[in-house]
Structure formats: structure tokens, C-alpha cells
């Protein structure tokens, strides 16, 4: 995995209210449903189409990956603002991007034990190298955005609470799509409610139920 997704916009976004009516590029899925619930007019676009869409005014706001990649794509040329969460928040909706190597079980089981071990070691090695390099590149990119005149705006704690209220029903909607999703979500939920984090309270999920546990 690497850093958080960030939001680029042509207009300053300083509260959840500022998303209302804005044409916003999102990746789809739960993220799209969340920002739609917040009042944005969401549209799904591949990464390659974000720059021209911002340039032409087809969209006002765009969610994409982290600072290093987004700077390389030239987003600072077609937007003036980056919207972030409150100080200390990596992101209000996607603190990390996950990358994976997917192999079919039939193919995986056909590998020798030594080859399986080799693949696992190489994936782990690449993950560590990729993570450290993208963290460095992201920090360097923030200075580049600043030099380009990009302004970073931050949402408030109250905005985070408002987003969370919208998000909770969506968590359960997506978790209840199948048993595996519900089981994985339950692990995440337990962590969010644990003493380690305390991000979610019983009152916040009152009335919500998982079909499987």
C-alpha cells in the first residue's frame, strides 16, 4: 500500500457543504456513494481522463491517488486547491491505496513450495521498497504543489462526523453483500471500536446489523 488519496478542486472546499452540486470524479463503489450522499454530482472516470476533464470544466473536483503521482499528472496546472481532512488526518475517506498481486488458486497450487516461498518473498520485498519510495516522493511533491501556488484547505472535525454519519449505513450495505465481506468488515469494525482507536462508538452503529458474523 502507499499514501492517501487526495482531492483536487477548482474551487476551495472548506466544509462538507462545499461538495453539494459539484461535479466530482470518483473511482466508484462506496466512495462514489458516500460523496453522492454528501450532495456531489459524482461521475466515474479512469485516471487518464481526469486532467482533460478538469481542463475543460467537465468536472470541478477530482479524487485520485497521492501527491507524487498527481503532480506528475499535472493536476496543479488545472486546479488551484487540494482538500484534506483536519490536521493529523491522512484522509477522511481513503487513508491508503492498496495494491495486490492476484493469482488464481489453480495456478497457485500448481507452484512448487519453493516457488510459492519465492513469490511471497519478492512481493514482500517489492511492497517495502515501493512504500518507502512513494512516501519520499509524496513529501517532495507537497513542496512542488506549494511552489506551483496550490492551496491546501482542510475540513473540520465536524465535517468528519458528518461524513461518518453518512458512511456508516454504506459500510453495512457493502459488508452485507456476501459472507466474506461481512467477516472482513467485522474485523475492521472491532479494531475501530477497540481501545487502540476508539473511532467508532456503539451509538454510531445503533440499528445496523450484519447478516453474517
Buried (B, 14 or more C-beta within 10 A) or exposed (E): EBBBBBBBBBBEBBBBEBBEEBBBBBBEEBBBBBBBBBBBBBBEBEBEBBBEBBEEEBBBBBBBBBBBBBBEBBBBEBBBBBBBBEEEBBBBBBEBBEEEEEEEEEEEEEEEEEEEEEBEEEEEEEBEEEBEEBBEBBEEBBEBBEEEEBEEBBBEEEBBEBBBEBBBBBBBEBBBEEEEBBEEBBEEBEEBBEEEEEEBEEEBBEEBEBEEE
